[in-house]
Amino acid sequence: MLLGCFNLSRWDKLIDRILARDLSLRFEELAKVLKRMGYTSTQPRGGSSHYIFRKAGKLHIALPKTSPMDKRYVEKIRNIIVDTLLNHESEE
């Protein structure tokens, strides 16, 4: 196995799982990625299960605290990562 010769960090493995649309991802993992990318979160109020993640200049993201995470939420986070990677490459 080719990947066996690489020492990927936990962060890299998590990003790879999101990019591969792994549907076994948990809320805590997606929240970790969003926070590391500069998003802040607010806890749900009024009986809601959705945490709101905000970042200046970006649309807010509502994630339910469920596991495993629904594919549409994984796709939203995947799109944020891809967009961030593309913007980073264009700045270089």
KOLGU-4560 file (N, C-alpha, C; in nm, 3 decimals, padded with zeros to 5 digits):
<recs>
<n_xx: 00.085 n_yy: -00.119 n_zz: 00.000 ca_xx: 00.000 ca_yy: 00.000 ca_zz: 00.000 c_xx: 00.088 c_yy: 00.123 c_zz: 00.000 mol: A seq: 1 type: MET>
<n_xx: 00.067 n_yy: 00.212 n_zz: -00.094 ca_xx: 00.151 ca_yy: 00.330 ca_zz: -00.111 c_xx: 00.139 c_yy: 00.428 c_zz: 00.004 mol: A seq: 2 type: LEU>
<n_xx: 00.019 n_yy: 00.447 n_zz: 00.057 ca_xx: 00.001 ca_yy: 00.544 ca_zz: 00.166 c_xx: 00.073 c_yy: 00.500 c_zz: 00.293 mol: A seq: 3 type: LEU>
<n_xx: 00.104 n_yy: 00.374 n_zz: 00.306 ca_xx: 00.172 ca_yy: 00.325 ca_zz: 00.424 c_xx: 00.310 c_yy: 00.387 c_zz: 00.443 mol: A seq: 4 type: GLY>
<n_xx: 00.371 n_yy: 00.436 n_zz: 00.335 ca_xx: 00.505 ca_yy: 00.492 ca_zz: 00.347 c_xx: 00.502 c_yy: 00.639 c_zz: 00.387 mol: A seq: 5 type: CYS>
<n_xx: 00.386 n_yy: 00.699 n_zz: 00.393 ca_xx: 00.373 ca_yy: 00.839 ca_zz: 00.434 c_xx: 00.325 c_yy: 00.846 c_zz: 00.578 mol: A seq: 6 type: PHE>
<n_xx: 00.376 n_yy: 00.942 n_zz: 00.652 ca_xx: 00.334 ca_yy: 00.962 ca_zz: 00.789 c_xx: 00.238 c_yy: 01.080 c_zz: 00.793 mol: A seq: 7 type: ASN>
<n_xx: 00.112 n_yy: 01.054 n_zz: 00.769 ca_xx: 00.013 ca_yy: 01.160 ca_zz: 00.768 c_xx: -00.029 c_yy: 01.194 c_zz: 00.910 mol: A seq: 8 type: LEU>
<n_xx: -00.044 n_yy: 01.322 n_zz: 00.936 ca_xx: -00.090 ca_yy: 01.365 ca_zz: 01.068 c_xx: -00.239 c_yy: 01.337 c_zz: 01.082 mol: A seq: 9 type: SER>
<n_xx: -00.288 n_yy: 01.344 n_zz: 01.204 ca_xx: -00.431 ca_yy: 01.326 ca_zz: 01.227 c_xx: -00.511 c_yy: 01.431 c_zz: 01.152 mol: A seq: 10 type: ARG>
<n_xx: -00.459 n_yy: 01.554 n_zz: 01.148 ca_xx: -00.527 ca_yy: 01.662 ca_zz: 01.078 c_xx: -00.539 c_yy: 01.628 c_zz: 00.929 mol: A seq: 11 type: TRP>
<n_xx: -00.428 n_yy: 01.584 n_zz: 00.868 ca_xx: -00.430 ca_yy: 01.549 ca_zz: 00.726 c_xx: -00.530 c_yy: 01.436 c_zz: 00.698 mol: A seq: 12 type: ASP>
<n_xx: -00.532 n_yy: 01.338 n_zz: 00.787 ca_xx: -00.625 ca_yy: 01.226 ca_zz: 00.769 c_xx: -00.770 c_yy: 01.273 c_zz: 00.780 mol: A seq: 13 type: LYS>
<n_xx: -00.796 n_yy: 01.365 n_zz: 00.872 ca_xx: -00.931 ca_yy: 01.419 ca_zz: 00.888 c_xx: -00.973 c_yy: 01.495 c_zz: 00.763 mol: A seq: 14 type: LEU>
<n_xx: -00.883 n_yy: 01.580 n_zz: 00.712 ca_xx: -00.913 ca_yy: 01.655 ca_zz: 00.589 c_xx: -00.937 c_yy: 01.558 c_zz: 00.473 mol: A seq: 15 type: ILE>
<n_xx: -00.855 n_yy: 01.455 n_zz: 00.463 ca_xx: -00.874 ca_yy: 01.355 ca_zz: 00.357 c_xx: -01.010 c_yy: 01.287 c_zz: 00.367 mol: A seq: 16 type: ASP>
<n_xx: -01.054 n_yy: 01.256 n_zz: 00.490 ca_xx: -01.184 ca_yy: 01.193 ca_zz: 00.509 c_xx: -01.297 c_yy: 01.286 c_zz: 00.463 mol: A seq: 17 type: ARG>
<n_xx: -01.284 n_yy: 01.414 n_zz: 00.494 ca_xx: -01.386 ca_yy: 01.511 ca_zz: 00.451 c_xx: -01.387 c_yy: 01.524 c_zz: 00.300 mol: A seq: 18 type: ILE>
<n_xx: -01.269 n_yy: 01.535 n_zz: 00.240 ca_xx: -01.261 ca_yy: 01.548 ca_zz: 00.094 c_xx: -01.316 c_yy: 01.424 c_zz: 00.025 mol: A seq: 19 type: LEU>
<n_xx: -01.304 n_yy: 01.309 n_zz: 00.089 ca_xx: -01.357 ca_yy: 01.183 ca_zz: 00.033 c_xx: -01.504 c_yy: 01.164 c_zz: 00.065 mol: A seq: 20 type: ALA>
<n_xx: -01.564 n_yy: 01.261 n_zz: 00.135 ca_xx: -01.706 ca_yy: 01.257 ca_zz: 00.172 c_xx: -01.739 c_yy: 01.137 c_zz: 00.261 mol: A seq: 21 type: ARG>
<n_xx: -01.653 n_yy: 01.110 n_zz: 00.357 ca_xx: -01.673 ca_yy: 01.000 ca_zz: 00.452 c_xx: -01.796 c_yy: 01.029 c_zz: 00.538 mol: A seq: 22 type: ASP>
<n_xx: -01.896 n_yy: 00.945 n_zz: 00.529 ca_xx: -02.022 ca_yy: 00.969 ca_zz: 00.600 c_xx: -02.019 c_yy: 00.921 c_zz: 00.745 mol: A seq: 23 type: LEU>
<n_xx: -01.906 n_yy: 00.870 n_zz: 00.791 ca_xx: -01.895 ca_yy: 00.831 ca_zz: 00.932 c_xx: -01.839 c_yy: 00.944 c_zz: 01.017 mol: A seq: 24 type: SER>
<n_xx: -01.820 n_yy: 01.062 n_zz: 00.958 ca_xx: -01.768 ca_yy: 01.177 ca_zz: 01.033 c_xx: -01.865 c_yy: 01.219 c_zz: 01.141 mol: A seq: 25 type: LEU>
<n_xx: -01.809 n_yy: 01.266 n_zz: 01.252 ca_xx: -01.890 ca_yy: 01.310 ca_zz: 01.366 c_xx: -01.891 c_yy: 01.462 c_zz: 01.374 mol: A seq: 26 type: ARG>
<n_xx: -01.989 n_yy: 01.513 n_zz: 01.446 ca_xx: -02.001 ca_yy: 01.658 ca_zz: 01.468 c_xx: -01.871 c_yy: 01.717 c_zz: 01.520 mol: A seq: 27 type: PHE>
<n_xx: -01.812 n_yy: 01.652 n_zz: 01.619 ca_xx: -01.691 ca_yy: 01.704 ca_zz: 01.683 c_xx: -01.576 c_yy: 01.721 c_zz: 01.583 mol: A seq: 28 type: GLU>
<n_xx: -01.568 n_yy: 01.630 n_zz: 01.487 ca_xx: -01.462 ca_yy: 01.638 ca_zz: 01.387 c_xx: -01.484 c_yy: 01.756 c_zz: 01.293 mol: A seq: 29 type: GLU>
<n_xx: -01.608 n_yy: 01.773 n_zz: 01.247 ca_xx: -01.636 ca_yy: 01.886 ca_zz: 01.157 c_xx: -01.624 c_yy: 02.019 c_zz: 01.230 mol: A seq: 30 type: LEU>
<n_xx: -01.667 n_yy: 02.024 n_zz: 01.356 ca_xx: -01.654 ca_yy: 02.146 ca_zz: 01.435 c_xx: -01.507 c_yy: 02.182 c_zz: 01.454 mol: A seq: 31 type: ALA>
<n_xx: -01.422 n_yy: 02.082 n_zz: 01.476 ca_xx: -01.279 ca_yy: 02.105 ca_zz: 01.492 c_xx: -01.219 c_yy: 02.170 c_zz: 01.367 mol: A seq: 32 type: LYS>
<n_xx: -01.259 n_yy: 02.121 n_zz: 01.252 ca_xx: -01.209 ca_yy: 02.175 ca_zz: 01.125 c_xx: -01.254 c_yy: 02.320 c_zz: 01.109 mol: A seq: 33 type: VAL>
<n_xx: -01.381 n_yy: 02.345 n_zz: 01.132 ca_xx: -01.432 ca_yy: 02.482 ca_zz: 01.117 c_xx: -01.363 c_yy: 02.578 c_zz: 01.213 mol: A seq: 34 type: LEU>
<n_xx: -01.344 n_yy: 02.538 n_zz: 01.337 ca_xx: -01.278 ca_yy: 02.625 ca_zz: 01.435 c_xx: -01.133 c_yy: 02.652 c_zz: 01.396 mol: A seq: 35 type: LYS>
<n_xx: -01.065 n_yy: 02.551 n_zz: 01.347 ca_xx: -00.925 ca_yy: 02.570 ca_zz: 01.304 c_xx: -00.917 c_yy: 02.660 c_zz: 01.181 mol: A seq: 36 type: ARG>
<n_xx: -01.024 n_yy: 02.665 n_zz: 01.103 ca_xx: -01.027 ca_yy: 02.750 ca_zz: 00.985 c_xx: -01.078 c_yy: 02.891 c_zz: 01.018 mol: A seq: 37 type: MET>
<n_xx: -01.095 n_yy: 02.922 n_zz: 01.146 ca_xx: -01.129 ca_yy: 03.057 ca_zz: 01.186 c_xx: -01.275 c_yy: 03.084 c_zz: 01.215 mol: A seq: 38 type: GLY>
<n_xx: -01.357 n_yy: 02.982 n_zz: 01.217 ca_xx: -01.500 ca_yy: 02.999 ca_zz: 01.247 c_xx: -01.519 c_yy: 02.998 c_zz: 01.399 mol: A seq: 39 type: TYR>
<n_xx: -01.616 n_yy: 03.074 n_zz: 01.445 ca_xx: -01.656 ca_yy: 03.070 ca_zz: 01.586 c_xx: -01.793 c_yy: 03.004 c_zz: 01.592 mol: A seq: 40 type: THR>
<n_xx: -01.825 n_yy: 02.946 n_zz: 01.707 ca_xx: -01.953 ca_yy: 02.876 ca_zz: 01.718 c_xx: -02.036 c_yy: 02.930 c_zz: 01.832 mol: A seq: 41 type: SER>
<n_xx: -02.167 n_yy: 02.920 n_zz: 01.815 ca_xx: -02.261 ca_yy: 02.951 ca_zz: 01.922 c_xx: -02.349 c_yy: 02.829 c_zz: 01.944 mol: A seq: 42 type: THR>
<n_xx: -02.377 n_yy: 02.804 n_zz: 02.071 ca_xx: -02.459 ca_yy: 02.689 ca_zz: 02.107 c_xx: -02.605 c_yy: 02.713 c_zz: 02.072 mol: A seq: 43 type: GLN>
<n_xx: -02.677 n_yy: 02.604 n_zz: 02.047 ca_xx: -02.818 ca_yy: 02.619 ca_zz: 02.012 c_xx: -02.901 c_yy: 02.671 c_zz: 02.129 mol: A seq: 44 type: PRO>
<n_xx: -03.009 n_yy: 02.738 n_zz: 02.094 ca_xx: -03.104 ca_yy: 02.790 ca_zz: 02.195 c_xx: -03.244 c_yy: 02.745 c_zz: 02.158 mol: A seq: 45 type: ARG>
<n_xx: -03.330 n_yy: 02.749 n_zz: 02.253 ca_xx: -03.472 ca_yy: 02.723 ca_zz: 02.227 c_xx: -03.502 c_yy: 02.584 c_zz: 02.177 mol: A seq: 46 type: GLY>
<n_xx: -03.426 n_yy: 02.484 n_zz: 02.221 ca_xx: -03.456 ca_yy: 02.346 ca_zz: 02.183 c_xx: -03.393 c_yy: 02.301 c_zz: 02.053 mol: A seq: 47 type: GLY>
<n_xx: -03.319 n_yy: 02.387 n_zz: 01.985 ca_xx: -03.255 ca_yy: 02.349 ca_zz: 01.860 c_xx: -03.133 c_yy: 02.262 c_zz: 01.887 mol: A seq: 48 type: SER>
<n_xx: -03.098 n_yy: 02.178 n_zz: 01.793 ca_xx: -02.979 ca_yy: 02.095 ca_zz: 01.805 c_xx: -02.866 c_yy: 02.147 c_zz: 01.715 mol: A seq: 49 type: SER>
<n_xx: -02.889 n_yy: 02.259 n_zz: 01.649 ca_xx: -02.792 ca_yy: 02.311 ca_zz: 01.552 c_xx: -02.701 c_yy: 02.417 c_zz: 01.613 mol: A seq: 50 type: HIS>
<n_xx: -02.571 n_yy: 02.395 n_zz: 01.600 ca_xx: -02.471 ca_yy: 02.493 ca_zz: 01.637 c_xx: -02.447 c_yy: 02.581 c_zz: 01.516 mol: A seq: 51 type: TYR>
<n_xx: -02.428 n_yy: 02.710 n_zz: 01.538 ca_xx: -02.404 ca_yy: 02.805 ca_zz: 01.429 c_xx: -02.256 c_yy: 02.841 c_zz: 01.428 mol: A seq: 52 type: ILE>
<n_xx: -02.194 n_yy: 02.827 n_zz: 01.311 ca_xx: -02.053 ca_yy: 02.862 ca_zz: 01.293 c_xx: -02.045 c_yy: 02.983 c_zz: 01.202 mol: A seq: 53 type: PHE>
<n_xx: -01.970 n_yy: 03.084 n_zz: 01.248 ca_xx: -01.960 ca_yy: 03.210 ca_zz: 01.173 c_xx: -01.814 c_yy: 03.248 c_zz: 01.152 mol: A seq: 54 type: ARG>
<n_xx: -01.791 n_yy: 03.315 n_zz: 01.039 ca_xx: -01.660 ca_yy: 03.370 ca_zz: 01.007 c_xx: -01.685 c_yy: 03.496 c_zz: 00.926 mol: A seq: 55 type: LYS>
<n_xx: -01.612 n_yy: 03.601 n_zz: 00.959 ca_xx: -01.631 ca_yy: 03.729 ca_zz: 00.890 c_xx: -01.615 c_yy: 03.712 c_zz: 00.739 mol: A seq: 56 type: ALA>
<n_xx: -01.710 n_yy: 03.766 n_zz: 00.664 ca_xx: -01.706 ca_yy: 03.761 ca_zz: 00.519 c_xx: -01.755 c_yy: 03.631 c_zz: 00.458 mol: A seq: 57 type: GLY>
<n_xx: -01.799 n_yy: 03.537 n_zz: 00.540 ca_xx: -01.848 ca_yy: 03.407 ca_zz: 00.491 c_xx: -01.991 c_yy: 03.385 c_zz: 00.540 mol: A seq: 58 type: LYS>
<n_xx: -02.065 n_yy: 03.302 n_zz: 00.468 ca_xx: -02.198 ca_yy: 03.265 ca_zz: 00.512 c_xx: -02.188 c_yy: 03.178 c_zz: 00.637 mol: A seq: 59 type: LEU>
<n_xx: -02.285 n_yy: 03.191 n_zz: 00.727 ca_xx: -02.282 ca_yy: 03.107 ca_zz: 00.846 c_xx: -02.322 c_yy: 02.964 c_zz: 00.810 mol: A seq: 60 type: HIS>
<n_xx: -02.281 n_yy: 02.872 n_zz: 00.895 ca_xx: -02.309 ca_yy: 02.731 ca_zz: 00.875 c_xx: -02.378 c_yy: 02.678 c_zz: 01.000 mol: A seq: 61 type: ILE>
<n_xx: -02.488 n_yy: 02.609 n_zz: 00.982 ca_xx: -02.559 ca_yy: 02.547 ca_zz: 01.094 c_xx: -02.535 c_yy: 02.397 c_zz: 01.088 mol: A seq: 62 type: ALA>
<n_xx: -02.478 n_yy: 02.341 n_zz: 01.195 ca_xx: -02.452 ca_yy: 02.198 ca_zz: 01.202 c_xx: -02.527 c_yy: 02.136 c_zz: 01.319 mol: A seq: 63 type: LEU>
<n_xx: -02.602 n_yy: 02.030 n_zz: 01.295 ca_xx: -02.669 ca_yy: 01.962 ca_zz: 01.406 c_xx: -02.567 c_yy: 01.875 c_zz: 01.480 mol: A seq: 64 type: PRO>
<n_xx: -02.586 n_yy: 01.863 n_zz: 01.609 ca_xx: -02.495 ca_yy: 01.779 ca_zz: 01.687 c_xx: -02.546 c_yy: 01.636 c_zz: 01.681 mol: A seq: 65 type: LYS>
<n_xx: -02.523 n_yy: 01.572 n_zz: 01.568 ca_xx: -02.563 ca_yy: 01.433 ca_zz: 01.546 c_xx: -02.443 c_yy: 01.355 c_zz: 01.494 mol: A seq: 66 type: THR>
<n_xx: -02.444 n_yy: 01.227 n_zz: 01.515 ca_xx: -02.339 ca_yy: 01.140 ca_zz: 01.461 c_xx: -02.405 c_yy: 01.013 c_zz: 01.412 mol: A seq: 67 type: SER>
<n_xx: -02.370 n_yy: 00.959 n_zz: 01.297 ca_xx: -02.281 ca_yy: 01.024 ca_zz: 01.202 c_xx: -02.349 c_yy: 01.144 c_zz: 01.136 mol: A seq: 68 type: PRO>
<n_xx: -02.268 n_yy: 01.227 n_zz: 01.074 ca_xx: -02.317 ca_yy: 01.350 ca_zz: 01.015 c_xx: -02.384 c_yy: 01.323 c_zz: 00.880 mol: A seq: 69 type: MET>
<n_xx: -02.492 n_yy: 01.391 n_zz: 00.853 ca_xx: -02.564 ca_yy: 01.380 ca_zz: 00.727 c_xx: -02.473 c_yy: 01.427 c_zz: 00.612 mol: A seq: 70 type: ASP>
<n_xx: -02.489 n_yy: 01.365 n_zz: 00.496 ca_xx: -02.399 ca_yy: 01.393 ca_zz: 00.383 c_xx: -02.401 c_yy: 01.538 c_zz: 00.337 mol: A seq: 71 type: LYS>
<n_xx: -02.514 n_yy: 01.608 n_zz: 00.353 ca_xx: -02.519 ca_yy: 01.747 ca_zz: 00.305 c_xx: -02.429 c_yy: 01.837 c_zz: 00.389 mol: A seq: 72 type: ARG>
<n_xx: -02.412 n_yy: 01.805 n_zz: 00.518 ca_xx: -02.324 ca_yy: 01.885 ca_zz: 00.603 c_xx: -02.177 c_yy: 01.854 c_zz: 00.573 mol: A seq: 73 type: TYR>
<n_xx: -02.148 n_yy: 01.728 n_zz: 00.548 ca_xx: -02.012 ca_yy: 01.690 ca_zz: 00.508 c_xx: -01.976 c_yy: 01.761 c_zz: 00.379 mol: A seq: 74 type: VAL>
<n_xx: -02.070 n_yy: 01.767 n_zz: 00.287 ca_xx: -02.046 ca_yy: 01.834 ca_zz: 00.158 c_xx: -02.022 c_yy: 01.983 c_zz: 00.178 mol: A seq: 75 type: GLU>
<n_xx: -02.094 n_yy: 02.049 n_zz: 00.268 ca_xx: -02.074 ca_yy: 02.191 ca_zz: 00.295 c_xx: -01.933 c_yy: 02.217 c_zz: 00.345 mol: A seq: 76 type: LYS>
<n_xx: -01.886 n_yy: 02.136 n_zz: 00.440 ca_xx: -01.752 ca_yy: 02.154 ca_zz: 00.495 c_xx: -01.648 c_yy: 02.122 c_zz: 00.388 mol: A seq: 77 type: ILE>
<n_xx: -01.674 n_yy: 02.022 n_zz: 00.307 ca_xx: -01.583 ca_yy: 01.987 ca_zz: 00.197 c_xx: -01.568 c_yy: 02.106 c_zz: 00.103 mol: A seq: 78 type: ARG>
<n_xx: -01.679 n_yy: 02.170 n_zz: 00.069 ca_xx: -01.674 ca_yy: 02.285 ca_zz: -00.021 c_xx: -01.592 c_yy: 02.400 c_zz: 00.039 mol: A seq: 79 type: ASN>
<n_xx: -01.604 n_yy: 02.420 n_zz: 00.169 ca_xx: -01.525 ca_yy: 02.524 ca_zz: 00.236 c_xx: -01.376 c_yy: 02.493 c_zz: 00.226 mol: A seq: 80 type: ILE>
<n_xx: -01.341 n_yy: 02.367 n_zz: 00.249 ca_xx: -01.200 ca_yy: 02.327 ca_zz: 00.241 c_xx: -01.147 c_yy: 02.345 c_zz: 00.100 mol: A seq: 81 type: ILE>
<n_xx: -01.221 n_yy: 02.299 n_zz: 00.000 ca_xx: -01.178 ca_yy: 02.311 ca_zz: -00.139 c_xx: -01.163 c_yy: 02.458 c_zz: -00.176 mol: A seq: 82 type: VAL>
<n_xx: -01.260 n_yy: 02.541 n_zz: -00.138 ca_xx: -01.254 ca_yy: 02.684 ca_zz: -00.166 c_xx: -01.131 c_yy: 02.747 c_zz: -00.101 mol: A seq: 83 type: ASP>
<n_xx: -01.104 n_yy: 02.709 n_zz: 00.023 ca_xx: -00.988 ca_yy: 02.763 ca_zz: 00.094 c_xx: -00.858 c_yy: 02.720 c_zz: 00.027 mol: A seq: 84 type: THR>
<n_xx: -00.850 n_yy: 02.594 n_zz: -00.014 ca_xx: -00.730 ca_yy: 02.546 ca_zz: -00.082 c_xx: -00.710 c_yy: 02.617 c_zz: -00.215 mol: A seq: 85 type: LEU>
<n_xx: -00.817 n_yy: 02.636 n_zz: -00.290 ca_xx: -00.806 ca_yy: 02.705 ca_zz: -00.419 c_xx: -00.765 c_yy: 02.850 c_zz: -00.402 mol: A seq: 86 type: LEU>
<n_xx: -00.821 n_yy: 02.917 n_zz: -00.302 ca_xx: -00.784 ca_yy: 03.056 ca_zz: -00.276 c_xx: -00.640 c_yy: 03.068 c_zz: -00.230 mol: A seq: 87 type: ASN>
<n_xx: -00.593 n_yy: 02.971 n_zz: -00.152 ca_xx: -00.456 ca_yy: 02.972 ca_zz: -00.103 c_xx: -00.358 c_yy: 02.955 c_zz: -00.219 mol: A seq: 88 type: HIS>
<n_xx: -00.392 n_yy: 02.866 n_zz: -00.314 ca_xx: -00.305 ca_yy: 02.844 ca_zz: -00.429 c_xx: -00.301 c_yy: 02.967 c_zz: -00.519 mol: A seq: 89 type: GLU>
<n_xx: -00.412 n_yy: 03.037 n_zz: -00.535 ca_xx: -00.415 ca_yy: 03.153 ca_zz: -00.622 c_xx: -00.340 c_yy: 03.271 c_zz: -00.562 mol: A seq: 90 type: SER>
<n_xx: -00.321 n_yy: 03.271 n_zz: -00.429 ca_xx: -00.246 ca_yy: 03.378 ca_zz: -00.364 c_xx: -00.097 c_yy: 03.360 c_zz: -00.378 mol: A seq: 91 type: GLU>
<n_xx: -00.053 n_yy: 03.238 n_zz: -00.406 ca_xx: 00.091 ca_yy: 03.211 ca_zz: -00.415 c_xx: 00.150 c_yy: 03.253 c_zz: -00.545 mol: A seq: 92 type: GLU>
</recs>
